[in-house]
Amino acid sequence: MEIRFEKSSHLKEKPDQKNLGFGKYMTDYMFVMDWDKDKDWHDARIVPYEPVTLDPACVVLHYAQETFEGLKAYRTAEGKIQLFRPQMNARRMINSNARLCMPAFPEEMFVEAVKALVKVEEDWVPSEPDTSLYIRPFMFATESALGVHMATSYKFMIICCPVGAYYATGLDPVKILVEDELVRAVKGGTGFTKCGGNYAGSILGQVKAEKLGYAQVLWLDGEQRKYVEEVGTMNIMFKIAGEIYTAPIEGTVLPGVTRDSMIHLLRDWGYKVNETRLSIDDLMKAGHDGTLEEVYGTGTAAVISPVGELRYKDDVVVINDGKTGELTQKLYDTLTGIQWGKIADPYGWTVEVK
């Protein structure tokens, strides 16, 4: 793929790596490529970061035809920069686009575009412990015409930002509220895609949780409001009586890259991983009888987020005395060890940016 490069006349001052937060500081450049019905994908370019101009009748503004992804670049102790399973993000975006009637952005082009932009922005990849460069590929309809239809033009873009921990509390356990009225996804819908509408629809539940002093929402299935599915920004796993339980990928749960990686690790360590429907009643019962040993969310942004408390209606259970579990810590240390190049990668998950 030929990528045109437009040099910026003014580079930004880089932020303090010890106080990055998450998603606050955008880098100097962005990748852009266009798709038109008659021209397919064309004009790949890396240009200075700037606002996007849209016509008021742009399809994405009215009918939400857009998808996105999230991955990271990590700097190793030797100074190398590497990605983590970018091919999985590319394939997931292709699946998301297919559901929303958007053209596929080919896997090879996706990985090449990410590597090209990260290479240009390599000085932005932080080196402080537990920091990384967050990468946000996204795509949206650009045709200007009212009326619900598959648009005739789209734009694929990638932006980046150096980040620290997703939660200000780091790896401290968070409190989760189980939502029993609102629903996130139903079978046949868009729950398995990474599209903005899924997240917009979850904000009300998040607001409700925060008012009650909880950090996140655990969503139940949309049909019976009985089975646990995922947290607002993460997949979730439960260690019950020595076995791992997580919701199956059946169209309502996002097929997380971190989720898949955790399952690989757990099975290699000899754990039985049950990708099955787990009822909230059985989960709360396990919490009360002591068999619920650990709970943790998984996702690219937070990597792993221990859960110290669950509330369902007026019933509350505390997990592992509100402390990070031994297995949760081991998973975090192993996965981040692979990502930052601190330990060997036996799976071939990392991709060096040269």
Helices and strands as residue ranges (DSSP letters): E 4-5, G 17-19, E 29-36, E 40-48, H 59-63, E 66-68, E 71-75, E 81-84, H 86-99, H 107-120, G 122-124, E 132-141, E 153-163, E 174-179, H 196-200, H 203-211, E 216-220, E 228-231, E 235-240, E 243-246, H 257-268, E 273-275, H 280-289, E 292-299, E 303-312, E 315-318, G 320-322, H 326-339, E 350-352
